[in-house]
């Protein structure tokens, strides 16, 4: 069997997965690259990788996506690494700058603005804006430095009553059963000991890695998170339809 090309994320939230994979004999079966979320998605979409942990919005872009493991990057409420940061209250913002690194978090921010806060705003990718989406390690220790901070995992649960899955392990083709079983077991071993990755991480003031890895994040892809993925994609597609609709 040729090696399976695997794309993983470089953020702290994926390190428990990576520690499990790297400690497992499954490493002999893969070619591993480490990227940011949007790049993981691009590689799976374009068949530059066979398997990746990709933002759930990218499921709509993959031909015949196969979620092949029991694990995800998820939360049941606040996640502490997916935010809207703002200089003013969310009801007063008129523009939002998106994060180039994650389609899912951008979609989640826009869903919440439309359906939870009921605020229609201008969307920009660069330049000045009243508020901006920021995800991952770049948010660590930043909450105290910004006037208004909105954790998108918290507000998603307020809107839907559901947990959330930000990224899932997706293959773009059928993979050998033996590989899938060994890969899933490697992930299980990694997330069973998430605190083991902390010693090598940089220090951020006012950020608790142990709380983040053991309480904020929930790595299990259970039925309620699958419901959340379906709900998110349903709402996300309404944003896509709005974008494509002619201006009247």
N, C-alpha and C positions, 0 to 999 in steps of 0.2 A: 504493500500500500504506500503511495506517495504521501508525503507529509501534509497535514491539514494546515492551511494558512489561517492563523488566528490573529485578529486585531483586538487588543484590549485598551482600556482607557488609562491614562497616566495619573489620574486623580487619586487622592487618598482613599476615596470610597471604593476603589477597585483593588487596593493593595491586599486585602484579605483573600480575594480570589487568586491574585497573582502568586501570593505565598503558597497557597495550596497547589497550584499548577506546577510551580517551579520545584516543589518538594516531591512531586509525583513522577512516576515513570511515564506518565502521559506526555511529559516534555519531549520524550524521544519520538513522539508521533506528530509533533507540531513544528511549524515555523511561526514564531511569536513576534509581533510588532506591537509597540505601545504608542498610542495616538490620543488626540483629544476626541470628544464624542462625535462631532460632525465628521471627522476624518474616518473614524471607525465605520460610520454609516456609509460614507462614500465608497470605501473599499468593498464593503459587502454588496452594495448596490451595483458597483461596476465589475464585480467578480475578481477584484484584486485580492480579496480574502474570501475564504470559504465559510468562516464563522467569526462573529464579532459580538461584543456587547454594545448594542446600538441604541440610541434614543428611540423611544417607542413611536414617535411620529414618523420615523424612517420606515416603519413597517409598511406604510402605504406606498413606498417607493421600491421595495424589494419584490421581485417576481417570486411568488410561492414561498414566502418567508416561513421558516420552521423554527419555533421556539423550542430548543432542544434540552434545556436543563430545568431544574427545580428552583433556580436562583435568579435574583435580579438585584438592581440597585433600587431600593424602595424605602418608603417610610409610611408610618401610620400617624399622620399629623405632621408637625413641624420637622423639617429635615436638616435645617441649619447649614445648608450650602446651596440653596436655590432661592434667589431673592429678586424682588424689585427694590432698588434703593432710590430714594427720592428726596428732593429738597423741600417738598411741600406735601400736605396730605393727599392721599391717592385720589380723593374726590375732586381735587383742584388741578391735577395734572392735565396738560393738553397734548403732551408728546412723550413718546417712549422710545428709547434706543435699545435695540435688540442685541443679544450676545451672539457673536459669530460662531461660538463653539458648540451651541446646542439648539437644534430645531425644536426639540420637545419642550424645553423650558421657555423658549420664546412663545410657542403655541399655548403653553399653560398660562403664561402671563396674559396673553390676549384673551383667552377664554375667561379668565377671572375678571378682567376688566369689563368684558361684555356682559357676562351672565351673573357675576357676583356683585361687582361694584357698579355696573351699568354706566360705565363711563366710556364714551367714544373718543379715542385719541388718535393723533397722527403718529404713524410708525416710521422710524428712521433707523438706518444701519450705522450711521456715523455722524459726528458733529454734536452740537449741543441739543439737549432735551431736558424736560422737567424731571424725568425719571429714567432708569435704565435697568435692564435685566443683567444679572451677574450670577455665575454658577461656579461650583467647584472650589478648589483650594484658594482661588483668588479672593474668595469671600471671607476667609478665616480671619478672625479678629477685627473685621471691618464694621461690625454692627454699631459699635459705640461711636464711630466717626461720621455717621451719616444721620441727618435729622429724622428721616422716616424710613423704616425698614419693614418689609412685608415678606414673610416666609411663605412661599407658594404652596408648600406641602400642607401647612396649617390651613390656608384658605381654601385649598381644594377640598379638604375634609369638611370644612364649614359648608361648602357649596353642595357636595354630593353625599356626605356621610361615609365616604370610602377612603381606604388608604390609596397610595399611588405607587406605580412602578415607573421610574424615570428611564431605565434602560434594561434590556433583556438580552440574553444570549441567543442570537439568531443565526441560523445557517441558511444559505441560499441554494442548497442542494442536499440530497440524501447523503448522510454520513454513516460510516460503518457502525453497527450497533455496539461493538466492543469499544470503539473510540468514545462514543457518546456516554456509555456507562462509566468508563474510566475518567473521562473529563468531568462528569457530574460528581463523581466521588471525590475528585481533587478539589472541586469547588466546596463541597461539603466540609472537607478537612480544613480548608482555609478559613471559612466563616465560623467554624467552631472555636477558633482562637484569634479573634480580631485584634485583641490588645497586643499581640506579639509584634505587630508592625510599628508600634508607636515609638520604640526606642530610636529608630533611625530617622524620625521625622523632624523637620525644623520647628522651632518654638514660635508660637504666635501669642501675643498677649491677649488675655480674655477669651481664649479658646481652649476647650476641654476635649482632647482627642478621645479619651476613654468614653465620655458621655456620647460623643458623636458616633463612634464606631459600635457601641453596644446598646445605645438607647435611641438616638435619632434615626439611625439607619436600620432597616429591616430587610434582610437579604432573602427571605423566603418568598418564592413566587407561589402564593396560595390562590384559592378560588376568588377571594375578594379583590386581590390585585389584578387578576385576570378580568374581573368585572370592571375594574377601574380603567384598564387599558381599553376595553371595548367602549366605555363611556367617553373616555378622552378622545378616541379616534372619531367617534360620532360627532362630538362637539368640534373637534379640529377640522373636520371636513366642512362644517358650516362656515368656518373662517375662509377656507379655500374657495368655497362657492361665492362668498361675499366678494373676495378679491377678483374673481373672474366675471362677476356680474357687470353688465354695462351701466355706466353712470347715467342716471335719469334726472 
